[in-house]
Amino acid sequence: MMKAKEVRELSTEQLNTKLVELKKDLFNLRLQHAVNQLDNPLKIGEVKHDIARVKTVLRERELAGKA
């Protein structure tokens, strides 16, 4: 699980890369959950929260650039 401070320290390019990785992770976790091979279902929620953090920081930067 990533902290908001850690996310803000990354560059925009790194955030976009991280977002793609997290979405792949979420897909794989959902697939494992569907076939009952997921050990910790709470991991899905953690990945969703990380995706939201990354998207939030990207949006903040987008709005700061327009202002």
C-alpha positions as CSV (number, residue, x, y, z in Angstrom):
1,M,0.0,0.0,0.0
2,M,1.4,3.4,-1.1
3,K,1.2,6.5,1.1
4,A,0.0,9.8,-0.5
5,K,3.4,11.3,0.3
6,E,5.1,8.6,-1.7
7,V,2.8,9.1,-4.6
8,R,3.4,12.8,-4.7
9,E,7.2,12.3,-4.8
10,L,6.9,10.4,-8.2
11,S,7.1,12.2,-11.5
12,T,4.1,12.4,-13.8
13,E,5.6,9.8,-16.1
14,Q,6.3,7.4,-13.2
15,L,2.7,7.9,-12.0
16,N,1.3,7.0,-15.4
17,T,3.5,3.9,-15.4
18,K,2.4,3.0,-11.9
19,L,-1.3,3.4,-12.8
20,V,-0.9,0.9,-15.7
21,E,0.8,-1.6,-13.3
22,L,-1.8,-1.2,-10.7
23,K,-4.6,-1.7,-13.2
24,K,-2.9,-4.9,-14.3
25,D,-2.6,-6.1,-10.7
26,L,-6.2,-5.4,-10.1
27,F,-7.2,-7.4,-13.2
28,N,-5.1,-10.3,-12.0
29,L,-6.5,-10.2,-8.5
30,R,-10.0,-10.2,-9.8
31,L,-9.2,-13.1,-12.0
32,Q,-7.7,-15.1,-9.1
33,H,-10.8,-14.2,-6.9
34,A,-13.1,-15.5,-9.6
35,V,-11.4,-18.9,-9.7
36,N,-11.1,-19.0,-5.9
37,Q,-7.3,-18.8,-5.8
38,L,-7.0,-15.5,-4.0
39,D,-5.5,-15.8,-0.5
40,N,-6.3,-12.3,0.7
41,P,-9.4,-10.7,-0.8
42,L,-8.6,-7.5,1.0
43,K,-5.7,-6.9,-1.4
44,I,-8.3,-5.9,-4.1
45,G,-9.4,-3.0,-1.9
46,E,-5.8,-1.9,-1.3
47,V,-5.0,-1.9,-5.0
48,K,-8.2,0.1,-5.7
49,H,-7.2,2.7,-3.1
50,D,-3.7,3.0,-4.6
51,I,-5.2,3.5,-8.1
52,A,-7.4,6.3,-6.6
53,R,-4.4,8.0,-5.0
54,V,-2.4,8.0,-8.2
55,K,-5.4,9.3,-10.2
56,T,-6.0,12.0,-7.6
57,V,-2.4,13.3,-7.8
58,L,-2.4,13.2,-11.6
59,R,-5.6,15.2,-11.6
60,E,-4.2,17.7,-9.1
61,R,-1.2,18.2,-11.4
62,E,-3.4,18.6,-14.4
63,L,-5.5,21.3,-12.7
64,A,-2.3,23.1,-11.4
65,G,-0.9,23.2,-14.9
66,K,-4.1,24.9,-16.3
67,A,-4.3,27.5,-13.5
